[in-house]
Amino acid sequence: MELLGKRVLITGASRGIGRSLATAFAGAGATVALVARDRAAIQSLAAELGGTAHPADLLDVEQLRRLVHHVEDEAGAIDVVVNNAGLAHEGPLWESAAEKIDDQIRLNLTAPLELCRQAIPRMLRRGGGHLVNVASLAALASVPGMTAYAATKAGLAHGTAALRDELKGLPIGVTTVMVGGVPTDLLATGESYGPFQKSFQRLRRIQLVPDTAPDDLARAVVRGVERSTRTVYLPRRAAPFVALVEAPRTIVHLALAGVPSRA
């Protein structure tokens, strides 16, 4: 997709990966529509990038269900949706409050699927679009203290792959982002839990999953949308992990060749 002149909705855009994504898409010529709870932060960033700010709490069911309509009503048609907003609470599952588990499921999994559901009919009416769901290598292998987070990211990665199959033959691209540690507040939250911190220290030391800078990830995502890449993954040495998880899907794709994707 040529991004010049396109409008890109980015959730969780007030800081960290979301802020880097907004900057990278704007640098590619897109107009960014920024979504986050922090009104002041996204208004400041939108002014800097020439985009628009749309304060919203994705954990609020009514705000979530109106979001795409609300943004398009205020800013215009959305060509790309980047589901980046995420939440992690560290610690053993049995020591977590039920509300914290529920919030992670709703923000990390329910919200991205819902925004895809809202955006797809509008994109089809306009002749095309692109969806980006930011998952995590935690979908493939987790570390202590992140059971709920890993479960939501696994669900998002698999759900995105299934959605791509359902959209086969239609003019909507779908990209899954699989990334390891990114130095952000979310990673810092995880590292406040000792076993998580020690796990990441070992992964870094043996260079199995070195950290990825937010700006590097953002540039890779922009290239992924421009090239309609199925999966963007960083660090690059994660390729074998991604290939392993894609193998069963590839086998099923071959087995279902010729079967309609939609009724």
Secondary structure, 3 states (H helix, E strand, C coil): CCCCCCEEEEECCCCHHHHHHHHHHHHCCCEEEEEECCHHHHHHHHHHHCCEEEECCCCCHHHHHHHHHHHHHHHCCCCEEEECCCCCCCCCHHHCCHHHHHHHHHHHHHHHHHHHHHHHHHHHHHCCEEEEEECCHHHCCCCCCCHHHHHHHHHHHHHHHHHHHHCCCCCEEEEEEEECCCCCHHHHHHHCCHHHHHHHHHHHHCCCCCCCCHHHHHHHHHHHHHCCCCEEEECHHHHHHHHHHHHHHHHHHHHCCCCCCCC
